[in-house]
Amino acid sequence: MYGIVFFVFNKYLYCYAGLEDQILSDVVSLERPDLEEQRNQLIVRINADKNQLNAIEDKILKLLFESEGNILDNEDLINTLNDSKVCVQRHLTENFLTTALVLLLHAKYIFVHAPSC
């Protein structure tokens, strides 16, 4: 069974998986710059989605805090909840499909390494 492998080089601590990912990214960027650009755009989009979800969460919490009476009568709150559900589902689906495609294409560049016993 394999565990997480760390090593120190030049006073920095590296994780084997992180180093492997960085090298793979360099190889793919040379071989398929379009794929690497798509991966980078995906990372940016995921971070933007997280920020958007945090903003929606803050708005929902604010509306809940300011709500008086029955919260089901607050149309702004109900609309915000519905919009957030649609937004989250759409972004998750798009990000999942793009991630799957990028990982599938990245897998072509990974060499199988069997450690010697």
Backbone bond lengths (Angstrom), bond angles and torsions (degrees), N, CA, C in turn:
res aa  C-N    CA-C-N  psi(-1)  N-CA   C-N-CA  omega(-1)  CA-C   N-CA-C  phi
1 M - - - 1.440 - - 1.525 108.00 -
2 Y 1.315 115.90 142.28 1.450 121.47 -177.75 1.522 110.29 -101.39
3 G 1.305 115.55 143.55 1.448 121.27 176.05 1.515 109.36 -115.23
4 I 1.294 116.60 -174.02 1.456 120.87 177.05 1.520 107.54 -79.44
5 V 1.319 116.20 128.35 1.453 121.30 -177.45 1.518 108.76 -108.15
6 F 1.320 115.59 124.86 1.457 121.75 176.23 1.519 108.53 -114.20
7 F 1.301 116.67 149.78 1.452 120.52 172.67 1.518 109.04 -148.41
8 V 1.299 114.98 154.76 1.454 121.32 -178.01 1.520 108.34 -105.67
9 F 1.320 115.30 130.43 1.452 121.35 176.80 1.520 107.59 -141.23
10 N 1.295 115.65 124.71 1.458 121.01 176.95 1.531 112.09 57.77
11 K 1.325 115.64 41.41 1.463 123.76 178.18 1.529 113.80 68.44
12 Y 1.329 118.41 15.98 1.462 121.97 176.74 1.523 109.11 -119.67
13 L 1.316 116.01 145.66 1.452 122.26 178.25 1.531 108.44 -94.94
14 Y 1.327 116.34 126.99 1.457 121.28 -178.58 1.515 109.58 -119.27
15 C 1.305 114.86 146.10 1.462 121.84 172.36 1.519 106.67 -101.47
16 Y 1.318 117.41 134.42 1.455 121.24 -177.51 1.525 111.53 -56.64
17 A 1.331 116.36 -43.83 1.469 119.88 -178.45 1.523 110.90 -63.97
18 G 1.331 117.33 -40.06 1.463 120.64 178.94 1.514 111.70 -65.99
19 L 1.330 115.74 -40.22 1.459 120.55 178.10 1.529 110.45 -66.30
20 E 1.319 116.48 -42.12 1.463 121.16 177.84 1.528 110.76 -61.12
21 D 1.326 116.05 -42.32 1.459 120.55 179.02 1.527 111.23 -64.07
22 Q 1.322 116.78 -40.28 1.467 120.48 179.36 1.526 111.17 -65.77
23 I 1.317 117.05 -42.84 1.470 120.58 178.88 1.519 109.91 -65.96
24 L 1.321 117.08 -42.80 1.466 120.78 177.39 1.516 110.58 -60.08
25 S 1.317 116.75 -41.24 1.461 121.33 178.18 1.531 110.84 -62.01
26 D 1.324 116.61 -41.00 1.471 120.12 177.97 1.524 111.55 -64.20
27 V 1.334 116.85 -43.02 1.471 120.66 -180.00 1.524 110.36 -64.80
28 V 1.316 116.17 -46.14 1.467 119.77 -178.91 1.521 110.90 -64.76
29 S 1.331 117.27 -36.93 1.467 119.06 179.71 1.524 111.59 -66.20
30 L 1.319 117.36 -28.52 1.470 120.44 175.70 1.525 111.60 -78.61
31 E 1.323 115.76 -42.03 1.468 120.54 -177.00 1.530 112.91 -79.72
32 R 1.331 116.00 -42.96 1.466 122.02 -176.26 1.519 110.25 -135.77
33 P 1.333 117.73 77.39 1.470 119.31 -178.36 1.528 112.89 -59.84
34 D 1.327 117.34 -30.22 1.462 120.23 178.29 1.517 111.45 -64.45
35 L 1.331 117.07 -39.31 1.460 121.62 179.45 1.531 110.54 -68.24
36 E 1.311 116.55 -41.51 1.461 119.70 179.78 1.536 110.77 -66.76
37 E 1.328 116.28 -36.67 1.468 120.14 176.44 1.528 110.53 -64.61
38 Q 1.324 116.13 -39.76 1.460 120.58 177.44 1.531 110.20 -63.51
39 R 1.321 117.05 -40.35 1.469 121.53 177.61 1.523 110.77 -63.73
40 N 1.316 116.79 -43.88 1.461 120.52 179.02 1.525 111.72 -64.04
41 Q 1.337 116.63 -39.98 1.460 120.67 177.44 1.528 110.49 -64.47
42 L 1.328 115.76 -36.63 1.464 120.34 177.85 1.524 110.54 -62.75
43 I 1.319 117.06 -44.10 1.463 121.04 179.46 1.522 110.38 -61.69
44 V 1.320 116.68 -43.71 1.466 120.81 178.73 1.526 110.30 -63.54
45 R 1.343 116.33 -42.91 1.466 120.92 -178.61 1.529 111.26 -65.51
46 I 1.332 117.13 -39.27 1.462 120.15 179.02 1.527 110.01 -63.99
47 N 1.323 117.07 -42.36 1.464 120.05 178.14 1.527 111.58 -65.21
48 A 1.331 117.40 -39.82 1.468 120.71 177.14 1.528 110.16 -64.30
49 D 1.329 116.76 -39.86 1.460 120.72 178.33 1.524 111.23 -63.49
50 K 1.324 116.85 -39.54 1.466 120.19 177.75 1.520 110.38 -62.38
51 N 1.331 116.57 -42.18 1.464 120.14 178.15 1.524 111.14 -63.81
52 Q 1.338 116.29 -41.87 1.457 120.71 179.35 1.535 110.23 -64.34
53 L 1.327 116.64 -41.70 1.465 119.78 178.91 1.522 111.52 -65.29
54 N 1.326 117.25 -36.65 1.465 120.07 176.15 1.524 110.87 -64.15
55 A 1.331 117.27 -39.73 1.459 121.13 178.22 1.530 110.79 -65.49
56 I 1.321 116.79 -41.61 1.471 120.69 178.03 1.522 110.01 -64.65
57 E 1.324 116.08 -42.80 1.460 120.07 178.50 1.530 110.97 -60.13
58 D 1.319 116.55 -44.01 1.466 120.52 178.64 1.528 111.15 -62.13
59 K 1.341 116.35 -40.54 1.471 120.34 179.92 1.529 110.32 -65.26
60 I 1.338 116.45 -41.78 1.463 120.03 180.00 1.526 110.28 -64.31
61 L 1.334 116.32 -44.45 1.462 119.47 179.20 1.522 111.52 -63.02
62 K 1.325 116.70 -39.00 1.466 121.18 178.19 1.529 110.32 -64.15
63 L 1.332 116.33 -45.60 1.462 119.95 179.22 1.520 111.35 -63.86
64 L 1.327 117.41 -38.33 1.467 120.26 177.48 1.522 110.89 -65.44
65 F 1.310 116.36 -40.64 1.467 121.09 -179.64 1.527 111.17 -65.44
66 E 1.336 116.19 -40.28 1.464 120.89 -176.82 1.520 113.06 -84.76
67 S 1.315 117.23 -8.98 1.455 121.06 -176.24 1.520 111.37 -67.78
68 E 1.326 114.54 138.32 1.453 121.00 177.39 1.519 108.15 -120.88
69 G 1.280 115.98 139.78 1.458 119.73 179.93 1.522 110.63 78.30
70 N 1.308 114.59 -145.66 1.459 121.30 -177.46 1.535 109.44 -77.29
71 I 1.318 117.10 123.30 1.472 119.65 -177.89 1.525 112.15 -68.33
72 L 1.325 116.89 -20.01 1.460 120.13 178.94 1.527 112.04 -72.64
73 D 1.322 116.51 -15.08 1.464 120.71 177.28 1.525 112.43 -87.85
74 N 1.320 117.35 -9.12 1.456 122.17 -179.26 1.538 109.07 -83.33
75 E 1.336 115.56 98.75 1.468 120.25 -175.85 1.523 112.57 -64.67
76 D 1.318 117.17 -37.50 1.462 119.98 179.25 1.527 110.81 -61.54
77 L 1.315 116.55 -41.24 1.465 121.37 178.68 1.528 110.96 -65.80
78 I 1.313 116.82 -45.79 1.468 121.03 179.91 1.525 110.44 -62.45
79 N 1.335 117.22 -43.76 1.470 120.48 178.61 1.530 111.47 -64.22
80 T 1.321 117.29 -40.22 1.460 120.93 178.33 1.525 110.91 -63.97
81 L 1.337 116.63 -41.88 1.460 120.42 177.57 1.534 111.27 -62.99
82 N 1.323 117.10 -43.94 1.467 120.49 178.64 1.526 111.47 -65.01
83 D 1.327 116.68 -43.11 1.464 120.55 178.99 1.525 111.14 -62.73
84 S 1.329 116.14 -40.22 1.460 119.33 -179.50 1.522 111.09 -66.59
85 K 1.317 116.93 -36.83 1.470 120.74 178.60 1.516 110.39 -63.35
86 V 1.327 117.21 -46.86 1.465 121.86 179.65 1.520 110.18 -63.73
87 C 1.325 116.59 -43.56 1.464 122.01 -178.86 1.525 110.57 -62.11
88 V 1.312 116.45 -46.82 1.461 120.81 -178.06 1.524 110.33 -64.38
89 Q 1.314 117.93 -45.16 1.462 120.80 -179.42 1.526 111.38 -62.18
90 R 1.326 116.73 -43.41 1.467 120.56 -179.07 1.526 110.95 -64.51
91 H 1.344 115.88 -47.55 1.460 119.26 -178.29 1.525 112.13 -66.17
92 L 1.326 116.65 -39.92 1.457 119.15 179.19 1.522 111.17 -63.90
93 T 1.316 117.21 -41.62 1.462 120.63 179.13 1.520 111.26 -64.51
94 E 1.331 116.96 -47.21 1.468 120.60 179.83 1.526 110.81 -62.15
95 N 1.319 116.57 -46.37 1.460 120.06 -178.26 1.524 111.90 -66.17
96 F 1.330 116.61 -38.59 1.461 119.89 178.90 1.517 110.91 -63.50
97 L 1.332 117.06 -46.50 1.463 120.21 -179.00 1.522 111.63 -64.54
98 T 1.316 117.22 -42.21 1.458 120.34 179.48 1.519 110.61 -66.74
99 T 1.327 117.30 -42.03 1.459 120.92 178.45 1.519 110.83 -62.07
100 A 1.321 117.00 -43.72 1.464 120.62 179.21 1.529 111.04 -61.29
101 L 1.319 117.11 -42.70 1.452 120.76 179.12 1.524 111.33 -63.74
102 V 1.320 116.59 -46.00 1.462 120.56 -179.30 1.529 110.60 -63.98
103 L 1.321 117.51 -43.84 1.466 120.07 179.52 1.521 111.53 -65.13
104 L 1.308 116.43 -37.75 1.462 120.23 178.35 1.526 110.72 -63.75
105 L 1.318 116.63 -43.71 1.458 120.12 179.81 1.532 111.18 -73.05
106 H 1.325 117.26 -32.37 1.473 120.43 175.75 1.523 110.73 -65.26
107 A 1.336 116.09 -35.22 1.467 120.67 -176.28 1.523 112.29 -60.03
108 K 1.316 117.42 -24.20 1.465 120.16 178.31 1.518 111.73 -64.63
109 Y 1.334 117.44 -22.26 1.454 121.15 -175.39 1.526 113.57 -101.11
110 I 1.312 117.13 0.71 1.457 120.42 179.66 1.522 108.84 -90.93
111 F 1.295 115.49 126.13 1.469 120.41 176.93 1.519 108.55 -90.23
112 V 1.306 115.85 140.26 1.445 120.03 177.85 1.521 108.25 -76.81
113 H 1.302 115.65 127.45 1.457 120.96 -178.23 1.516 108.28 -120.01
114 A 1.308 115.50 118.47 1.455 120.13 176.40 1.526 107.66 -106.46
115 P 1.320 117.63 116.04 1.458 119.66 -178.84 1.528 110.86 -65.69
116 S 1.299 115.96 146.18 1.462 119.89 178.83 1.522 109.76 -76.27
117 C 1.284 114.92 144.18 1.476 119.56 -177.80 1.512 110.37 -96.91
